[in-house]
Amino acid sequence: MMNRIAISILPLLTMLIWSTNSMAQGPSRAEFMASSCLVCHGQEAKGALKIPPLNDLKVSDIKESMIGFKTGEERSTIMGIIAKDYSKEDIILLAEYIAALPD
């Protein structure tokens, strides 16, 4: 139960950190959002064990999956909890950032 709560607030904390630091020099909003993805999917987004890689996905694939997680059309254990807090604009920004990571 505690893990679900921690996971569900991770995107909100990421957005809060970005909004309070938006005027400061540092990582972009997309980098802050992606940092929560990379905790599980790895710093190079190559995945591990049962966690799938993201580094070879196209923007459209990432957007489609994230929207599916958000709406519940795509089944998941964790991603539905995370995706529900992202807006469509957040999903697009995140998809573009993740897709641009080196393979």
C-alpha positions as CSV (number, residue, x, y, z in Angstrom):
1,M,0.0,0.0,0.0
2,M,2.8,2.4,0.9
3,N,4.6,1.7,-2.3
4,R,1.5,2.5,-4.4
5,I,1.2,5.9,-2.5
6,A,4.9,6.7,-3.1
7,I,4.7,5.7,-6.8
8,S,1.5,7.7,-7.3
9,I,2.9,10.9,-5.9
10,L,6.2,10.6,-7.8
11,P,5.0,12.5,-10.9
12,L,3.4,15.2,-8.7
13,L,6.7,15.7,-6.8
14,T,8.6,15.8,-10.1
15,M,6.2,18.5,-11.3
16,L,6.5,20.5,-8.1
17,I,10.3,20.4,-8.2
18,W,10.2,21.6,-11.8
19,S,7.7,24.4,-11.1
20,T,9.7,25.7,-8.1
21,N,13.0,25.6,-10.0
22,S,11.7,26.7,-13.4
23,M,13.5,30.0,-13.3
24,A,16.8,28.4,-12.2
25,Q,19.4,27.1,-14.5
26,G,19.2,23.3,-14.7
27,P,17.4,20.3,-16.1
28,S,14.4,20.9,-18.4
29,R,10.9,20.0,-17.5
30,A,11.1,16.9,-19.7
31,E,14.3,15.8,-17.9
32,F,12.6,16.1,-14.6
33,M,9.6,14.1,-15.8
34,A,11.9,11.5,-17.4
35,S,13.9,11.1,-14.2
36,S,11.0,9.2,-12.7
37,C,10.9,6.9,-15.7
38,L,14.6,6.2,-15.6
39,V,14.4,5.1,-11.9
40,C,12.8,1.8,-13.1
41,H,13.8,1.7,-16.8
42,G,17.4,2.6,-16.1
43,Q,19.5,5.7,-16.8
44,E,19.9,4.6,-20.5
45,A,16.3,3.5,-20.7
46,K,17.4,0.0,-21.6
47,G,15.1,-1.7,-19.2
48,A,15.9,-4.5,-16.8
49,L,14.5,-7.9,-16.0
50,K,10.7,-7.5,-16.6
51,I,10.9,-3.8,-17.1
52,P,10.8,-3.1,-20.8
53,P,13.3,-0.9,-22.6
54,L,12.3,2.6,-23.8
55,N,15.4,3.6,-25.7
56,D,14.3,2.0,-29.0
57,L,10.7,3.3,-29.0
58,K,9.3,6.0,-31.3
59,V,7.5,9.1,-30.0
60,S,4.2,7.7,-31.3
61,D,4.7,4.4,-29.5
62,I,5.5,6.1,-26.2
63,K,2.5,8.5,-26.5
64,E,0.1,5.6,-27.4
65,S,1.3,3.5,-24.4
66,M,1.2,6.4,-22.0
67,I,-2.3,7.4,-23.0
68,G,-3.3,3.7,-22.8
69,F,-1.9,3.5,-19.3
70,K,-3.7,6.8,-18.3
71,T,-7.1,5.6,-19.6
72,G,-6.7,2.0,-18.4
73,E,-6.9,0.6,-21.9
74,E,-3.4,-0.7,-21.5
75,R,-2.9,-3.0,-18.5
76,S,0.0,-2.4,-16.1
77,T,1.0,-2.8,-12.5
78,I,2.6,0.6,-11.9
79,M,2.4,2.7,-15.1
80,G,-1.4,3.3,-14.8
81,I,-0.8,4.9,-11.4
82,I,2.0,7.1,-12.8
83,A,0.4,8.0,-16.1
84,K,-2.9,9.2,-14.7
85,D,-1.3,12.4,-13.3
86,Y,0.2,13.5,-16.6
87,S,-1.7,15.8,-19.0
88,K,-1.7,15.1,-22.8
89,E,1.0,17.9,-23.1
90,D,3.1,16.2,-20.5
91,I,2.9,12.9,-22.3
92,I,3.9,14.5,-25.6
93,L,6.9,16.3,-24.0
94,L,7.9,13.1,-22.2
95,A,7.6,10.9,-25.3
96,E,9.7,13.3,-27.3
97,Y,12.4,13.4,-24.7
98,I,12.5,9.6,-24.1
99,A,12.5,8.9,-27.9
100,A,15.5,11.3,-28.3
101,L,17.6,9.4,-25.8
102,P,20.6,7.6,-27.4
103,D,20.1,3.9,-28.2
